């Protein structure tokens, strides 16, 4: 057992890191349960396709509205305390929702309001939590740390949580949300156990008291004036636009173009998750044996080729194989891009840069899904894949030479 604990939580990363990972995994279980139970709750309250889509949008909209503010606050307040308060607010929102569900007075309006408020708290919690890891481990260990954070997201949020959410919802509408409250409360306890390393503080030392808007502007200027981080943000924005364009119509692509069943569509997403397990488990070896610039280029090249392969295939089992391959490199890229960014950003800017990164992610998803829907409507279900292949390919060609600087950028605190 001690060998297993050492493999999962290496002693060199320290006890505070163990508390952080434990809190992240616990929170991800609750979020994974909500990933299935949330849409089921919405569907139980309305038959409107518009309201169902609105519910999904309300969970992402807070990133675009409050992301920059969350980053600025993470860089000026006690980061551990921000995570605790944001998680407490999340627990409160869901606890109130549980009361309405339990008393039979829940309505679609209450559900939509809860999703927006929960998503808002999530912006502040997730943005600030990203700043804790660089505070707790050495730059050389960020890859190992992010690998374990990604493993928790994949296992708890993507694999374990959703089936549990559907099961508990079937047992009783209130149960998955009650469990989500328990997970959030436990995450608060675990985060409260995190202590700063000697000589390190969770609060930035500031030369002067400035307005949050000034801090936001300072963060934006820093990103724009730092070529490696600016390039990384542009790549993340564009590649999320191109990825989301076909992904938004994936269900129709699988049913109408590949002629797969509903079970077949489920196998596509499962194949991605299984590939993700392989990617997360292999990341440590890859970081030790492969040049990071090469690894970045391989991941992004595979993204371009994957879009092209989906555009060309007409067979379901081939699509499942492609989706497995996608899961492998996507989770390697997720761990790698986070690690590279955290190494390149001074601790004083970690929150603001993390928020800009997440805005690029979610802004890209929103834009991409809209673009993909329009393209599919006018030119068919394969056209979004060709759009993704061309857009990602052109972007990769333009940034190819600068990816070496992105891979090896180091912060100057």
C-alpha positions, 0 to 999 in steps of 0.5 A: 500500500505504501508503494502505491501511495508513493507512486500516486503521491510522491513524497518529494511533492510534499504533504500540501500537494497531497491535500490539493490533489485530494481536494481536486479529486473529491471536487471532480467526483461531485462535478462528474455526478452533476455532469449527468444529473444536471441535464437530467434535471433540466430535461425533467422540468422542460421539453423546450430544446431552447431551455435545454441549450440555455442551461448548457450555455449558462454554465459556460457564460460565467467564464466569459463574464467573470473570468478576468475578474476571477484571475485578478482576485486570485492574484491579490487575495489569499488564494487558498481562502478564495478557493474555500469561499468559492467552494462554500458558495457552490455547496450553498447553491446546490444545497438550496436547490436540494431543498426545492427538489426535496419539497417538490417546488423546483422549477426550470427557472430555479434550475437555470438560476442555480446553474448560472450561480454554480458556474460563477462560483466555479470560475473563481474556484477553478481559476484560483485552484490552478495557482496553488500548484505552482506555489506548492511544488518546484517548476521541475515537478509541475509536470508530475503534479499536473499529470495527477490533477488530470488523472483525477479529472479524467477518472472522477469527472469523466469516468466515475462521476457521470454513471454515478450521477445517472444512477443516483438520479434514477434512485431519487432526483435529489440524491446526486445533488445532495452527494455533490454538496457533500463532495464540495464540503469535503473539498473545503476541508481538504483545501483548508489543510493545505499549508504554504511551503517555507518562504512561500505565501498564498498572498502576493506582496503588492507594491501598491493598492490598485483597482481590480480593473487595473490589475486585469489590464496589467495581466492582459498587457503581460500576456500580450508582451510575452511571446511564448505565453501569447502564442500558447493562448492563441493556439488554445483559442484557435484549436478550441474553435476548430475542435468545437466546430465538429464536436457540437454536431458529433451526435448527428455525425455519428447517427446520420453519417456513420449510421451508428446507434445510440450505443455506438455514440456512447462508445465514441465518448468512452473510447476517448476516455479510455485513450485519456487514461493511456495519455495521462499514465504515459505523460511522465515517461514522455516528459522524461524522454521526449523534447517538450517542443517535439511533444507539443508539435506532435500533439498539435499535428495529431489534432490536425490529422484527427480532424482529417481522419474523421472527415474521411471515414465512413465506418463506425469502428474506425471512428472509435479507433480515431477517438481513442487516439484523440483521447491519448494525445488530448490528455497529454496536451492538456497536461503539457500545455498547463505545465508549460504555462505555469512554468512560464508565468511569474507567481504574481500573474498566475491567476490572471494568466490562468483566467485568460487561458480559460477564457480562450478555452471556453470562448473558443468552445462557444464560437466553435459550436456556433460556427460548426452548426452553421457549417453543418446546416449549409454544407453537411455533417462532414464539412465541420471536420474539414473546417477544423482540419484546415483551420488547425493546420494553417494555425500550426504552420504559422506557429510551428517555429515559435513552439520551441520558445513556448515549450521551454519558456521560464518565468522570471519572478 
